[in-house]
Amino acid sequence: MAKKVEDRPTESKSTVKSFKIEGKSMADKIKGKGVISGVAVGTILLAGQNLDGYLVNYQPGTKATEKKKAAAALVKVAENLKATIDDYTEKGLKEQAGILEAHRLLIEDPAISEKVDEEIEATGNAPKAVLNAYESNAQLFEQMEDEYFRGRAVDMRDVGKRIAKFLLGIKDPEIVGKVIVAGKEIEPSVIAGLPTDKIAGVILGAGSTTAHAVIIAKTRAIPTVVGVGEGIEQMANGDPAILDGETGEILIRPTDEERTAYNEKIKKQEELKAHYAQLKALPAKTQDGTEVELVANIGSPADADAAIKNFGATGVGLFRSEFVFMGKQDIPKEEDQFKEYKAAVEKCATVTHGEGLCVIRTMDIGGDKPLPYIQVGEEENPFLGYRAIRISLQRRDLFLPQLKAILRAGKFGKAAIMFPMVINVKEFLDAKEFVEEAKRELVQEGKEYADNVQVGIMVETPAAAVMAPILAKYVDFFSIGTNDLVQYTLAVDRGNAQISYLYNHFNPAVLRLIKRTIESANKEGKWAGMCGEMASDPNAAIILMAMGIKELSMSAPSIPKVKERIRNITMVEAKKILDKVMEMEDGDEIKKYLATIQN
């Protein structure tokens, strides 16, 4: 029987229990957080080969020889990746191709080659030097507060391990039958390298929903559970298992009775999948004709492609441009940024319904996301420190190339520029002047650009929400970032398990700031959207729509559920619900009330 793991109060930790009924043992039950719905049945495949034994047996040559081996391995692995990328692109697997392309660029970064040579000088061992070089970069990413960028540490280790395995002559194991891939951290190459028909499900020990392994799983609609913690230790290679991506429940070594019980759920899963597929091309329109644009939050052009094709997104409401700046030793060139933004804008331009707008947020870099070319220094609270627009306004060498790249990308569709962390009118006007300067430079350089690119701000601080009536006179749009707005308004760190119960986007104080922001935009003839987690809540969609929201941007898999909620209600009903909600005095009461409303 599996050992018991202490129950935790947060979703990011797992619980493991084993039961006996009338002397008959049932499955070990592990609880995590379901992030991609669906039921998966298969055998456990533990991801992440341990290289220690191979490293012990490795016989290094001279330092000069090891440097040559490492250099050759970097070239060869990059070539192998390029072949795989081309194959995926030809097959239309653009999401996987995009992630592997990012890995290829990590290999070809000259700074990595230099770091590997330094490590060989220190260790005299090529595979160990490669692992050390990528590990040092991975640790930089792990220091970041942003979950999305912490998840990139796995990519760094994945690339280092891929090269080390090449140097050590290690081949990947052969896969037999349907597998549920499990690991504390799963390297993106493991998921990307397996055919979809071989992977039944994915289990992550970590709680990240933005890991590239999860992103790939989303594009393939593979049921996924994260945050099982110590639950990974209860699994062994070849264990039969059932995974429920909706409830987060995992059954290890299920009985025949338990398998039978899940068959009905699998049948309903297929029916729901077919139902959502029918919704994909339909607008998010209420029964009495009010329409809301449902768009996607993305970190790469490949994300946009998957969101539009697989889930019916009508554009992009938040392109986190920070990833373009991460993992590099120098400021990314305007041309490199232009290619990334252009690709995303072009994806949105393929949307036949809606605007097909691509909103690109300028870099939200700061003390929680250290970069070699931005010396922020230690800060007690980086979320309130030198970050985002505050850095951009002081670093024209960073800001101008990004603005020029976005303006140029706007020629290939509809683009918008969004400034993060703006708290007053002056900051916006100063940033807008940079946009005008970027246009003047482009004219001088003879480069084409779009002169109709909208310029707006994220409303993610109480200051911006309070000043919304004034800011609305100057901006083209608002996008409400509820993740930070809730934290700053309620003084609650949602990552702190002791007080996370206080984090509630239905808190009346938060709702009043959101309503104020939306009404301020509408009064000035501007549009207001939302790009925080609240946007993916189907119940929240009802009251946001009644407030006058025009766009909801979310993780792409959430789009069908939100769309269905909107299509099954009238605006008249939504406004009555909003009126009742705004009379309530407690966030938990509001949340419970909305959960009881049936379409």
Buried (B, 14 or more C-beta within 10 A) or exposed (E): EBEEBEEBEBBBBBBBBBEEEEEEEBBBBBBBBBBBBBBBBBBBBBBBBEBEEBBEEBEBEEBEEBBEBBBEBBEBBBEEBBEBBEEBBEEEBBBBBBBBBBBBBBBBBEBBBEBBBBBBEEBBBBBBBBBBBBBBBBEBBBEBEBBBBBBBBBBBBBBBBBBBBBBBEBEEEEBEEBBBBBBBBBBBBBBBBBEBEBBBBBBBBBBBBBBBBBBBBBBBBBBBBBBBBBBBBBBEEEBBBBBBBBBBBBBBBBBEEBBEEBEEBBEEBEEBEEEBEEBBEEBBBBBEEBBBBBBBBBBBBBBBBBBBBBBBBBBBBBBBBBBBBBBBBEBBEBEBBBBBBBBBBBBBBEBEBBBBBBBBBBBBBBBBBBBEBBEBEEBEEBBEBBBBBBBBBEBEEBBBBBBBBBBBBBBBBBBBBBBBBBBBBEBBEBBBEBBEBBBEBBEEEEBEBBEEBBBBBBBBBBBBBBBBBEBBEBBBBBBBBBBBBBBBBBEBBBEEBEEBEBBBBBBBEBBEBBBBBBBBBBEBEBBBBBBBBBBBBBBBBBBBBBBBBBBBBBBBBBBBBBBBBBBEBEBEBBBEBBEBBBEBEEBEEBBEBBEEEEE
